[in-house]
Amino acid sequence: MKSIKGEFRFIYNSAKYDETVAFYRDDLQLPLLDSWDEGPEARGSVFQAVGGIIEVMEHPATQGSEWVVYPPDLPKGVSLAVEVDNVDEWYERARERKLPIKTELANFNWGQRGFAVFEPNGLVIFVYSIILNENAYTS
């Protein structure tokens, strides 16, 4: 199979723009790659999330705004997963910052150790590390 070049970018609009940016920047400490402020309802921030990009755009309060490109509501059944080197450190930081934990830190039989948090818009983010597990599922 031919390899595909490019990037994976998850983009969404948020009515809680400032809170969401603070979550990714301060709580998860993801590197901020770019941000812009082009006036009312025209702000955005781009974060490096390991091998992908998370782009958060301010959701306009005005329905007729030219900036309404994506729907304001989160789709159902969607979550993000971020693989990190040391999930225990990430979990401790999440607890210290009093982030809303959805799933406590645990080892999973598919070969991952992780936990899940809610971000300000209700999106679930699963943070995990790969662990050696003789019972792990293999492909």
C-alpha positions as CSV (number, residue, x, y, z in Angstrom):
1,M,0.0,0.0,0.0
2,K,1.3,3.4,-0.9
3,S,2.0,5.7,2.0
4,I,-0.1,8.9,2.4
5,K,1.8,12.1,3.2
6,G,0.2,15.0,5.1
7,E,-1.1,15.6,8.6
8,F,-4.1,14.5,10.7
9,R,-6.0,17.5,12.0
10,F,-9.0,17.5,14.3
11,I,-10.9,20.8,14.0
12,Y,-13.9,21.9,16.0
13,N,-15.7,25.1,17.0
14,S,-16.2,25.9,20.6
15,A,-18.6,28.3,22.3
16,K,-16.1,28.0,25.3
17,Y,-13.1,29.1,23.3
18,D,-11.0,30.7,26.1
19,E,-11.7,27.8,28.5
20,T,-10.9,25.2,25.8
21,V,-7.6,26.9,24.8
22,A,-6.6,27.0,28.4
23,F,-7.4,23.3,28.8
24,Y,-5.2,22.2,25.9
25,R,-2.4,24.8,26.6
26,D,-2.3,24.8,30.4
27,D,-3.9,21.6,31.6
28,L,-2.6,19.1,28.9
29,Q,0.4,21.3,28.1
30,L,0.2,20.7,24.4
31,P,2.5,23.0,22.4
32,L,0.7,25.9,20.8
33,L,1.7,26.0,17.2
34,D,-0.4,29.0,16.0
35,S,-3.2,31.3,17.1
36,W,-5.1,34.2,15.6
37,D,-7.5,36.9,16.6
38,E,-9.1,38.6,13.6
39,G,-11.8,40.3,15.6
40,P,-15.1,39.3,17.2
41,E,-15.9,35.6,16.7
42,A,-12.8,35.0,14.5
43,R,-10.3,33.4,16.8
44,G,-8.5,30.1,16.6
45,S,-5.6,28.1,18.1
46,V,-3.7,25.1,16.8
47,F,-2.0,22.6,19.1
48,Q,0.5,19.8,18.5
49,A,-1.0,16.6,19.7
50,V,1.8,14.1,19.3
51,G,1.5,13.0,15.6
52,G,-1.5,15.2,14.9
53,I,-3.0,18.6,15.2
54,I,-6.0,19.9,17.3
55,E,-7.5,23.1,16.0
56,V,-10.0,25.0,18.1
57,M,-12.0,27.8,16.6
58,E,-14.3,30.1,18.4
59,H,-17.9,29.3,17.6
60,P,-19.7,32.5,16.5
61,A,-22.7,33.6,18.5
62,T,-24.2,35.0,15.3
63,Q,-25.8,32.4,13.1
64,G,-25.3,34.4,10.0
65,S,-21.6,34.9,10.5
66,E,-19.3,34.1,7.6
67,W,-17.1,32.1,10.0
68,V,-19.7,29.4,10.6
69,V,-17.9,26.6,8.8
70,Y,-18.5,23.7,11.2
71,P,-21.5,22.9,13.3
72,P,-21.4,24.1,16.9
73,D,-22.3,20.8,18.6
74,L,-19.9,18.0,19.2
75,P,-20.8,14.9,17.2
76,K,-22.0,11.9,19.2
77,G,-19.7,9.0,19.7
78,V,-16.5,10.9,19.1
79,S,-13.5,11.0,21.4
80,L,-9.8,11.7,21.1
81,A,-6.9,9.4,22.1
82,V,-3.4,10.7,22.7
83,E,-0.5,8.3,23.2
84,V,2.2,9.6,25.6
85,D,5.5,8.3,26.9
86,N,4.5,8.3,30.6
87,V,0.8,8.2,31.3
88,D,1.3,8.1,35.0
89,E,2.8,11.6,34.9
90,W,-0.1,12.9,32.8
91,Y,-2.6,11.3,35.2
92,E,-0.9,13.0,38.2
93,R,-1.0,16.3,36.4
94,A,-4.6,15.9,35.6
95,R,-5.4,15.1,39.2
96,E,-3.3,18.1,40.4
97,R,-5.2,20.4,38.1
98,K,-8.5,18.9,39.2
99,L,-9.5,18.0,35.6
100,P,-12.9,16.1,35.3
101,I,-11.8,12.4,35.2
102,K,-14.1,10.2,33.3
103,T,-12.1,7.0,33.6
104,E,-9.5,6.5,36.3
105,L,-6.0,5.3,35.4
106,A,-6.0,1.6,34.7
107,N,-4.3,-1.2,32.6
108,F,-6.5,-2.4,29.8
109,N,-6.3,-5.9,28.3
110,W,-5.6,-4.5,24.8
111,G,-2.1,-3.5,25.9
112,Q,-2.6,0.1,27.1
113,R,-2.5,1.9,30.4
114,G,-4.6,5.0,30.4
115,F,-7.3,7.3,31.7
116,A,-9.9,9.6,30.2
117,V,-10.9,13.2,31.0
118,F,-13.6,15.5,29.8
119,E,-12.5,18.7,28.1
120,P,-14.6,21.9,28.6
121,N,-17.0,21.1,25.7
122,G,-17.7,17.6,26.9
123,L,-15.3,15.8,24.5
124,V,-13.6,12.8,26.1
125,I,-9.9,12.6,25.7
126,F,-8.2,9.2,26.4
127,V,-4.6,9.6,27.4
128,Y,-2.6,6.3,27.3
129,S,0.8,4.6,27.1
130,I,1.5,1.2,25.5
131,I,2.3,-1.5,28.0
132,L,3.7,-5.0,27.7
133,N,0.9,-7.4,28.4
134,E,1.0,-11.1,27.5
135,N,-2.8,-11.1,27.3
136,A,-3.0,-8.0,25.0
137,Y,-4.9,-8.3,21.8
138,T,-2.7,-8.6,18.7
139,S,-3.5,-7.8,15.1
